[in-house]
Amino acid sequence: MTTPTLSAAGLLKRYGRVTAIDGADFEVFPGEVLAVVGDNGAGKTSLIKALSGALIPDAGEIRVDGEPVRFRSPLDARRCGIETVHQDLALAPAQDIAANMFLGRERRRAGALGSVLRAVDRAAMRAEAQRVLDELGVQVKSIAQPVETLSGGQRQGVAVARAAAFGSKAVIMDEPTAALGVAEAGKVLELIDRIRARGLPVVLISHNMPHVFDIADRIHVHRLGKRAAVVSPRSHDMSQVVGLITGALEPGQDGALRAVSGARRTGPDR
Ligand SMILES: Nc1ncnc2c1ncn2[C@@H]1O[C@H](COP(=O)(O)OP(=O)(O)OP(=O)(O)O)[C@@H](O)[C@H]1O
């Protein structure tokens, strides 16, 4: 059996009386796009924070390539090859694209200039940033352009390309198409496709069902703080996934979906 690249079992996180993560399990496998869907407040963001080191769970286990890890900070997760693109993108608007690609991981000049004076190797960073953007098909006028001059889609492209460049194990994206128009969202989906083609798994948190069905290999449905089901977009349709999100449907013992009596129904009867 293939070992998941990133997995979690029995994660728990409480904020006072609120249980944000309630025994959640999670698995993403090499080379797949896993969509994570769920209602507002279902705990998707908290789950992703735990997987990216932004939140320390009260209990449960996280593994990378089958080995248990403990993320005390986002830096720990990054050191393990897990890169996350949060909704705020964490870009420095006044700085150029290359500087943003290497934010906090600047290349230093060779010799004493770099090691003693900490001089950054701007030419090397620009060349490498351009190479990554070209490879992933992110188009910009100039690599030396400040990020504040880019469109929303291009900014998303830069943040995602940065994650793909440094992520050796997995890239996690929180709602990457939420603020974008149709054409720009399409480009981000193409970018996700290219990252998958390089063999890097992508975890995509999204409310947009057409996008999820367009790109995902599997769909993790999160409900009431835990994983409620994992389904394939090839064997299930959107109304079934919505049923799982609302709790109108649940997987039975045999894995087939069954209606939950008394639950709020959405979508057509089946
Ligand atoms: N720092 C916090 N302090 C207190 N409660 C929190 C905190 N973070 C999250 N919660 C609560 O935990 C629950 C899950 O929140 P979370 O943001 O993970 O959900 P979500 O599925 O990502 O929702 P959304 O899609 O709206 O972001 C919510 O009830 C939320 O109010």
PDBQT file of the ligand as one rigid body, heavy atoms in Angstrom, charges set to zero:
ROOT
HETATM    1  N1  LIG A 301      -8.608  30.965  17.685  1.00  0.00    +0.000 N 
HETATM    2  C1  LIG A 301      -9.849  30.531  17.914  1.00  0.00    +0.000 A 
HETATM    3  N2  LIG A 301     -10.472  30.792  19.074  1.00  0.00    +0.000 NA
HETATM    4  C2  LIG A 301     -11.728  30.353  19.311  1.00  0.00    +0.000 A 
HETATM    5  N3  LIG A 301     -12.463  29.622  18.443  1.00  0.00    +0.000 NA
HETATM    6  C3  LIG A 301     -11.902  29.349  17.268  1.00  0.00    +0.000 A 
HETATM    7  C4  LIG A 301     -10.576  29.768  16.925  1.00  0.00    +0.000 A 
HETATM    8  N4  LIG A 301     -10.285  29.318  15.672  1.00  0.00    +0.000 NA
HETATM    9  C5  LIG A 301     -11.373  28.645  15.248  1.00  0.00    +0.000 A 
HETATM   10  N5  LIG A 301     -12.335  28.654  16.199  1.00  0.00    +0.000 N 
HETATM   11  C6  LIG A 301     -13.661  28.020  16.088  1.00  0.00    +0.000 C 
HETATM   12  O1  LIG A 301     -13.463  26.696  15.657  1.00  0.00    +0.000 OA
HETATM   13  C7  LIG A 301     -14.464  26.311  14.702  1.00  0.00    +0.000 C 
HETATM   14  C8  LIG A 301     -13.811  25.892  13.394  1.00  0.00    +0.000 C 
HETATM   15  O2  LIG A 301     -13.214  27.027  12.777  1.00  0.00    +0.000 OA
HETATM   16  P1  LIG A 301     -12.445  26.986  11.384  1.00  0.00    +0.000 P 
HETATM   17  O3  LIG A 301     -12.043  28.392  11.068  1.00  0.00    +0.000 OA
HETATM   18  O4  LIG A 301     -11.390  25.985  11.460  1.00  0.00    +0.000 OA
HETATM   19  O5  LIG A 301     -13.593  26.501  10.407  1.00  0.00    +0.000 OA
HETATM   20  P2  LIG A 301     -13.642  26.509   8.824  1.00  0.00    +0.000 P 
HETATM   21  O6  LIG A 301     -14.260  25.248   8.387  1.00  0.00    +0.000 OA
HETATM   22  O7  LIG A 301     -12.311  26.805   8.281  1.00  0.00    +0.000 OA
HETATM   23  O8  LIG A 301     -14.587  27.673   8.487  1.00  0.00    +0.000 OA
HETATM   24  P3  LIG A 301     -14.390  28.814   7.426  1.00  0.00    +0.000 P 
HETATM   25  O9  LIG A 301     -14.570  28.152   6.115  1.00  0.00    +0.000 OA
HETATM   26  O10 LIG A 301     -15.489  29.781   7.788  1.00  0.00    +0.000 OA
HETATM   27  O11 LIG A 301     -13.012  29.390   7.655  1.00  0.00    +0.000 OA
HETATM   28  C9  LIG A 301     -15.381  27.513  14.559  1.00  0.00    +0.000 C 
HETATM   29  O12 LIG A 301     -16.482  27.325  15.436  1.00  0.00    +0.000 OA
HETATM   30  C10 LIG A 301     -14.532  28.663  15.021  1.00  0.00    +0.000 C 
HETATM   31  O13 LIG A 301     -15.325  29.702  15.565  1.00  0.00    +0.000 OA
ENDROOT
TORSDOF 0
